[in-house]
């Protein structure tokens, strides 16, 4: 498997394609959705803090396309299981909306 693509969010996110949306931020692991410069589709990006606690390299990385929807489902499950521990009460709703966006993008690309 190839190494994950490392990105620099401030340099590579497209500022005119909507804001980055933080979908999960707990335990040293963060997931955001956004649009990369030169791309029209939303993508997921993950980041682990140093030292990595969840088995991914430190820094921001693009989530492979085939893992985007499964990761969103896992994040939804995690926010529902631990809703009292997470700071944003609307995370589940945001994640559900992103699942719809990513399924729509997938069907339009087919």
Order of alpha helices (4+ residues) and beta strands (2+ residues): beta-alpha-beta-beta-beta-beta-alpha-alpha
